[in-house]
Amino acid sequence: MIVCVPVDASGAVDPRWGRAGRVAIATVEDGEIREWNEVDVGWDALHDEGSEAAHHARVARFLRQHGVEVVVAHHMGAGMTKMLATMGVALEDGAEGDARAAVVSARRAHSGE
């Protein structure tokens, strides 16, 4: 399963999903992270450039390009939540603390492990 989580410099879940500067794309298999790649997305700087719809489209393109199945986040607005649902991307919100631990926890929630 491919999971995306916003991360800060310390490796914790960044509470700002739509304004995250950096996210991690994790491949999780058998309850373990097999691959972890951090990407500077710059959504913090890009968020206010253009319309809300343009920003949501930017995020959607990124998620599609990386085959993301689950987003782990602390919080996101209703518009972004609706976009993920429309895309068929599951959301695990309320995440905080260590980003890797949050990803593994979300994987368990979506697989019954």
N, C-alpha and C positions, 0 to 999 in steps of 0.2 A: 504494500500500500504506500502511496506517495502522500506525504503530509507536508504542509507549509506552515511555518510559524514565524512571527516577527521576533527578531532577537536584538538585544542591545549589546554593547561592548563587553559586558561581563558574562554574557551567555545566558542571561535571563530572558523571559518572555517580555518583549517590549509591549507596554499596554496600548500602544498606538498602532492598530492594524492599518488603517487607510493612510496614515501619516508615517508609517515605518520607513526608516532609512535603509534597513537591511532585513532580509528574511532568510530563513534556512529552508531548504528543500531536503526532506529526509525520506529515505526508502526504509520501510520497516517490514521485516519478515520474521515470523515466529517470535513476535514480541520483543525483537531486538532491532536497534538501528544498524542497518548494514551500510548505509551511505548517508553522509551529511555534507551538504554543500551550502555555504553561505553566499548570498548574492546581494550586492548593493543595488537596491531598486530605486532609491531616491524619491520615494513617494512623499516623504516629508517636504521636499522642495517642490515637487510637481503637483501636490494636492490642490493648490489654489490657482494653478495655471489652467484656464479653460473652465468648462462647466463640470458640474458634479457627474453628469452622464459620461463625459469624456474621461474623467478620472476612473470611474467604474469600468469603462471599456478597457482602459490601460491595465487595470488589475486583472480583469477577465482574460485578456490576451496572455498575460504572464502565466496565469494559472493553467490555461489551456496548453501553452507551449511546454510547460513542465509536467503535464499529466497529473496535476494535483487532484486528489480524491477527498482529502480532509484538510480543513483549515483549523488550526488551533490558535485561539486569540483570547485576549483578556476581555475585550469589548469591541463592538462595531455597531454602526448605525443601522437603522431599519432598511435603508436603501441598499446598502452593501449586503446585508443579511438576505434580502429578497433576491439580489443578483446571484448569490451563491446557491440558493435554493433552485432558482431557475436553471442554473448550470448543472445541477445535480451534485454539487460539491457539499459534503457534510460539514457542519460547523460544530466545533467544541469550544464554547466560550467559557469565560470565567477562569482561564488559565493564568497562572502566575508562578513566579519562582523559576527554577532551572528549566530552560527551554527543552532540553533533551528529555528530561523526566516528564514534562508535559506532553511531549509527542508520544512517548511510550504509553503513557496513561490513556491518551486519546485513542491510540491503536487498540488497546485492550477494550475500550468502550465500544468500538465499532466492529470488533471481531468476536466478542464474547470470551476472550482469553482471561 
